[in-house]
Amino acid sequence: MHGRRRSRGDLPTSLGTAYGHPVHPVLVTIPIGTWTLALGLDLLAILGLVGKARADQPADVALKAGAVGAVGAAATGLADWQHTNGRDRRVATVHGLANVTALGLNLLSIVLRAQGRRGAGRLASGAGWVSMLVGGYLGGHLVYRRRVGVDRADRSPEPREFRPVVHLAELREGRPLRVELWDETARQAIGIVLVRHGGRVHAMGARCSHMGGPLDQGWVLGSALVCPWHGSRYELETGRPTSGPSTCPQPRYEVRIRDGVVEIRREQEPGDEVVTLQDLAQLPTSAATVQAGSARLGKKADEVLVEHHQLIRRLFETIKATPAHDPRRRDLMRTLAFELEIHEHIEDHVFYPAVYHVSEDVAVAHSEHRQLADLLALTLKLNTATAAFEEHVNALHAAVDHHAGSEERSMFVHAQRLGEARLRDLGQTLETMLEQQRTSRFQRAFRDLKVRLLESMPP
């Protein structure tokens, strides 16, 4: 009892703060890869596909390398484990025990192989690989299901422009204050913590990136804001973690004071694809350009696409109205498949690249295209006279209607920022491409072959 009792705050913290990511997930790849290699070499040797002399030495080296990596993974995993509680800690404990067992069995295998007992050594390392597999599954469960180690901060891009949040007089030196702003897209309030420190006002996300702790209930220590849950410290100037278990920086907000009122704007992070007023101001919207566009008689791009949406919707209604055993149903499905693929093609190659800088819906729209293509492929395989076909065509109709409706309500509205001239130019390009896709013999033959191949595949 002569030494100072070690407090919770003295325990080693999560490693990886300097890299913005925990080190543990990186180190675990070493034993997973090397021990799997050793298992594969052992199996090849047992099956006689590779000479034992050629397989034994590389397998031994792989086992030793994996053991070294496993020790490092265990140390960094223990640093992360100390910040778990309840069910997460129980799962993490079993995860750690499984991996420690795997390490012990592989160390035993190394000893047995060195003694010339290679058969027993292979059994030990094989059992260790199974134990590692169990531990890996539990580790994935902790991350993907329990969300241990993932970034918990609110990463909303709002507000994109300065918005007033509080009177400066309401901020007390060194006392965090929480304010909230509404994100219309996410349909939720975003918490932001304001801190007046050293004559300046700082703003960062109120939800701790480590485990979602309330930073507005924390305290200022030096030039950092401390999370009350696990002690992560974030620099007020940058939002970056300086100590504690957190490895991810907090969302930051620019601050300005106008007429005694604090206004904030989100600092967009590198790589974010966010549309701001500054981006829109750079688009060509001169009066002369708009007037020139108005003189054109062609349709705007969104009008062309809405018309195509309507065509596809009518095809669905026609298919549903056609008797189940009528052979025309199959022909209508092929026509629908052609039109859906053409629609995806012209949007992906012309419209989406054009609206990329004025709408953030493009990434979601691409994902919906993949969903539609998969559902269409499943539907084409079915007999058009069956109940299963009715179920799938209804689901496909709902998916297409959702995709088209969301574009019409959001993306096409955002597209108006491009200006009428640009939209009419795009509309002309879309109409030309539609005609080319429909009349090209090569395109028709290719799509017909693709559809018939899908139809011939078993459901």
Beta strands, then each sheet from edge to edge (+ up, - down):
strand 1: 163-167
strand 2: 177-183
strand 3: 188-197
strand 4: 200-205
strand 5: 219-221
strand 6: 224-226
strand 7: 233-235
strand 8: 241-243
strand 9: 253-258
strand 10: 261-266
sheet 1: 1+ 10- 9+
sheet 2: 2+ 3- 4+
sheet 3: 5+ 6- 7+ 8-
end
